[in-house]
């Protein structure tokens, strides 16, 4: 089993993704071969932001 195939089973769930220097928290919306996409909620008002994260940069993923 690969890292991407494991993450695919959690699409639609809330996750925390930690990369060197920052953390992203939101809904896992996409898993591809070399990247994942997380949709972060707005801080106060505004639109959701989709963040594309290369899987090689990920330190760990926490499923909430």
C-alpha positions as CSV (number, residue, x, y, z in Angstrom):
1,X,0.0,0.0,0.0
2,X,1.3,3.5,-0.9
3,X,1.0,6.7,1.0
4,X,-1.4,8.1,-1.7
5,X,-3.7,5.0,-1.6
6,X,-4.0,5.3,2.2
7,X,-4.9,9.0,1.9
8,X,-7.4,8.3,-0.8
9,X,-9.6,6.5,1.8
10,X,-9.8,9.7,3.8
11,X,-11.0,12.0,1.0
12,X,-13.8,14.1,2.4
13,X,-12.5,14.0,6.0
14,X,-11.0,16.8,8.0
15,X,-7.2,16.6,8.2
16,X,-4.2,18.4,9.5
17,X,-1.2,18.3,7.1
18,X,2.2,19.3,8.5
19,X,5.0,20.4,6.2
20,X,8.3,22.0,7.1
21,X,7.4,25.5,8.4
22,X,3.6,25.3,8.4
23,X,0.4,23.4,8.9
24,X,-2.8,23.2,6.9
25,X,-6.1,22.2,8.3
26,X,-9.2,21.5,6.3
27,X,-11.0,19.0,4.1
28,X,-9.0,16.6,2.1
29,X,-10.5,17.0,-1.4
30,X,-8.1,15.3,-3.8
31,X,-5.2,12.8,-3.8
32,X,-3.1,12.4,-6.9
33,X,0.3,10.7,-7.6
34,X,2.5,13.5,-6.4
35,X,0.1,16.1,-4.7
36,X,-2.8,16.3,-2.4
37,X,-5.4,19.2,-2.1
38,X,-6.8,20.5,1.1
39,X,-9.7,23.0,1.2
40,X,-9.1,25.3,4.1
41,X,-12.0,27.3,5.6
42,X,-11.8,31.1,5.7
43,X,-10.3,32.7,8.8
44,X,-13.1,35.2,9.3
45,X,-15.1,35.9,6.2
46,X,-14.4,35.0,2.6
47,X,-14.0,32.1,0.4
48,X,-12.5,28.7,1.1
49,X,-8.9,28.3,-0.1
50,X,-7.7,25.2,-1.9
51,X,-4.1,24.4,-1.1
52,X,-2.0,22.0,-3.2
53,X,0.7,20.2,-1.3
54,X,3.4,18.0,-2.8
55,X,3.4,14.6,-1.1
56,X,7.2,14.7,-0.9
57,X,7.0,17.8,1.4
58,X,4.6,16.2,3.9
59,X,6.0,15.4,7.4
60,X,2.7,13.8,8.6
61,X,-1.1,13.9,8.1
62,X,-3.5,13.7,11.1
63,X,-7.0,12.6,10.4
64,X,-9.5,14.5,12.7
